Amino acid sequence: MPYVTLNAVPVEVGVPTQHIADRASAYGIPGVTVDGNDLLEVYTTAAAAVKRARMGAGPSLVEAKTYRWRGHSKSNRNLYRSQEEIQA
């Protein structure tokens, strides 16, 4: 799976950690990375974070790593994906 981008910069270039959720510890909050394409995993993790917050235990950082299937708008020409990948 190709890299996901932040503001058209590959995450690997823009963030000096493998997982953005690793930064949560600097703020004294839990951070967890999940497969953003796994709906059940995202739901379960987000529900636990919401429950934690509602119990007064503070915020959590949930990083859902996913894949961009389409561009930001209709004018996006999918230049970051090869024709082979699109066909697959």
PyMOL commands that set and color helices and strands:
alter all, ss='L'
color gray80, all
select helices_A, chain A and resi 11-14+20-27+39-54+83-87
alter helices_A, ss='H'
color red, helices_A
select strands_A, chain A and resi 5-6+9-10+31-35+61-65
alter strands_A, ss='S'
color yellow, strands_A
deselect
rebuild
show_as cartoon
